[in-house]
């Protein structure tokens, strides 16, 4: 499948989610498992229908793996930030990333509050509503606006921070220079569906994303958890990773087993 067709499929899946959410009356919990909302289930069904029709496999936060034998797997978070959505906080998105044998290939992240569509194709750059994305030039943590996920046990040197609640959009904010860095302060809390779309968008914009413990970030294993750290520049990334490791060493959960 050509990149442009694959990109169109991902946009169509995100559009199907938008339609499904527009008709949703109850945004509360689904009663299926902790933290799963009715919005998650409605969005999941809508996205997967489009992905399956296109002959692609999928790995969704909400429903696991579908056709894992297919050569392209779309890693999808139907509603990233569903708690925000349930409370009317305008920071939630659909994140999709097509993965092939060479890694993350095409990504789409749609901010459902603003309507902004972020996209990236491997080797071809990243855009928001057709405009090229560029990260900031910030090189020092002491000058950085940092997005956080989870609550760090101590201040680790940022100038300012924001805890916004949707990692896909947080990473897109790094790609576009609205945040200088992003640090996951939770112990192995994020699956690939949370960050892969934003990861490719960051990388294609010129930012850098790594796991705080040097594990590969591209995976289609539904059980794998990672600790993403992103930054606008290599120098800022090095500071952010060092700070993340330093505060983790003093945290009560520091000895928690790293999940593969």
Residue pairs with C-beta under 8 A, 6 or more apart in sequence:
1 9
1 54
1 55
1 56
1 72
3 105
3 106
3 121
3 122
3 124
6 72
6 98
6 105
6 106
7 106
7 108
7 119
7 121
9 50
9 51
9 54
9 56
9 74
10 74
10 96
10 98
10 106
10 107
10 108
10 119
11 108
11 117
11 119
12 50
13 46
13 47
13 50
13 51
13 74
13 76
13 94
13 96
13 108
14 47
14 94
14 96
14 108
14 110
14 117
16 46
16 47
16 49
16 50
17 43
17 46
17 47
17 78
17 79
17 94
17 110
17 112
18 94
18 110
18 112
19 46
20 42
20 43
20 45
20 46
21 39
21 42
21 43
21 79
21 85
21 112
24 38
24 39
24 42
26 38
27 37
27 38
27 39
27 85
27 86
28 37
28 38
28 86
29 35
29 36
29 37
29 38
29 86
30 36
30 37
30 38
30 40
30 41
32 41
35 82
35 83
36 62
37 79
37 82
37 83
37 85
37 86
39 78
39 79
39 82
39 85
39 86
40 61
40 62
40 78
40 79
40 82
41 62
43 62
43 78
43 79
43 94
44 60
44 61
44 62
44 63
44 76
44 78
46 78
47 58
47 60
47 76
47 78
47 94
47 96
48 58
48 60
48 63
48 66
48 76
51 57
51 58
51 66
51 74
51 76
52 58
52 66
52 67
55 70
56 67
56 70
56 72
56 73
56 74
56 98
57 65
57 66
57 67
57 68
57 69
57 70
57 71
57 72
57 73
57 74
58 65
58 66
58 67
58 73
58 74
58 75
58 76
59 65
59 66
59 68
59 73
59 74
59 75
59 76
59 192
59 193
59 220
59 222
60 66
60 75
60 76
60 77
60 78
60 193
61 76
61 77
61 78
61 191
61 193
61 194
62 78
64 222
65 220
65 222
68 220
71 100
71 101
72 98
72 99
72 100
72 105
73 98
73 99
73 100
73 220
74 96
74 97
74 98
74 99
75 96
75 97
75 98
75 99
75 192
75 193
75 196
75 197
75 220
76 94
76 95
76 96
76 97
76 193
77 93
77 94
77 95
77 96
77 168
77 193
77 194
77 197
78 94
79 85
79 92
79 93
79 94
79 112
80 92
80 93
80 94
80 95
80 166
80 167
80 168
80 169
80 193
80 194
81 89
81 91
81 92
81 93
81 165
81 166
81 168
81 169
82 92
83 165
84 90
84 91
84 92
84 165
84 166
85 92
85 112
89 165
90 113
90 114
91 111
91 113
91 164
91 165
91 166
91 169
92 111
92 112
92 113
92 165
92 166
92 169
93 109
93 110
93 111
93 112
93 166
93 168
93 169
94 108
94 109
94 110
94 112
95 107
95 108
95 109
95 168
95 193
95 194
95 196
95 197
95 198
96 107
96 108
96 109
96 197
97 104
97 105
97 106
97 107
97 192
97 196
97 197
97 199
97 200
98 104
98 105
98 106
98 107
99 105
99 196
99 218
99 220
102 122
103 122
103 218
104 122
104 196
104 199
104 200
104 203
104 218
105 121
105 122
105 200
106 119
106 120
106 121
106 122
106 200
107 118
107 119
107 120
107 196
107 197
107 198
107 199
107 200
107 201
108 117
108 118
108 119
108 197
109 117
109 118
109 119
109 168
109 169
109 172
109 197
109 198
109 201
110 116
110 117
110 118
111 117
111 118
111 169
111 172
116 128
116 129
117 128
117 129
118 126
118 127
118 128
118 133
118 172
118 175
118 176
118 197
118 198
118 201
119 126
119 127
119 128
119 201
120 126
120 127
120 200
120 201
120 203
120 204
120 205
121 204
122 200
122 204
123 204
124 204
125 132
125 133
125 204
125 205
126 132
126 133
126 175
126 200
126 201
126 202
126 203
126 204
126 205
127 133
128 172
128 176
132 205
133 172
133 175
133 176
133 177
133 201
133 204
133 205
134 176
134 177
134 205
134 206
135 174
135 175
135 176
135 177
135 180
135 202
135 205
135 206
135 207
135 232
135 233
136 177
136 180
136 232
136 233
137 232
137 233
138 144
138 145
138 180
138 181
138 231
138 232
138 233
138 236
139 233
139 235
139 236
140 235
140 236
140 239
141 156
141 157
141 158
141 159
141 181
141 236
141 239
141 240
141 243
142 157
142 158
142 159
143 159
143 180
144 158
144 159
144 160
144 180
144 181
144 231
144 236
144 240
145 158
145 159
145 160
145 161
145 162
145 178
145 179
145 180
145 181
146 158
146 159
146 160
146 161
146 162
146 179
146 180
146 181
146 182
146 183
146 240
147 161
147 162
147 163
147 164
147 170
147 173
147 174
147 179
147 181
147 182
147 183
148 161
148 162
148 163
148 182
148 183
148 185
149 163
149 165
149 167
149 170
149 182
149 183
149 184
149 185
149 186
149 189
149 190
150 184
150 185
150 186
150 187
150 189
151 163
151 185
152 183
152 185
152 247
153 247
153 250
153 251
153 252
154 247
154 250
156 183
156 243
156 244
156 246
156 247
157 239
157 243
158 181
162 179
164 170
164 173
167 182
167 184
167 190
167 194
167 195
167 198
167 228
168 194
168 195
168 197
168 198
169 198
170 179
170 182
170 198
171 182
171 195
171 197
171 198
171 199
171 201
171 202
171 209
171 228
171 230
172 198
172 201
172 202
173 179
173 182
174 180
174 181
174 182
174 198
174 202
174 207
174 230
174 231
174 232
175 198
175 201
175 202
175 204
175 205
175 207
176 205
177 232
180 231
180 232
180 236
181 229
181 230
181 231
181 232
181 236
181 237
181 240
182 228
182 229
182 230
182 231
183 229
183 240
183 243
183 244
184 190
184 212
184 226
184 227
184 228
184 229
184 244
185 244
185 247
186 227
187 227
187 248
187 251
187 253
187 254
187 256
188 225
188 226
188 227
188 256
188 258
188 259
189 225
189 227
190 225
190 226
190 227
190 228
191 222
191 224
191 225
191 226
192 217
192 218
192 219
192 220
192 221
192 224
192 226
194 228
195 209
195 217
195 226
195 228
196 217
196 218
198 209
198 230
199 209
199 217
199 218
199 228
199 230
202 208
202 209
202 230
203 209
206 232
207 230
207 231
207 232
207 233
208 230
208 231
208 233
208 234
208 237
209 217
209 228
209 229
209 230
210 217
210 228
210 229
210 230
210 237
210 241
211 217
211 226
211 227
211 228
211 229
212 227
212 228
212 229
212 241
212 244
212 245
212 248
213 227
213 258
215 226
215 258
215 260
217 226
217 228
219 226
221 260
223 259
223 260
224 259
224 260
225 259
227 244
229 237
229 240
229 241
229 244
230 237
231 237
231 239
231 240
248 254
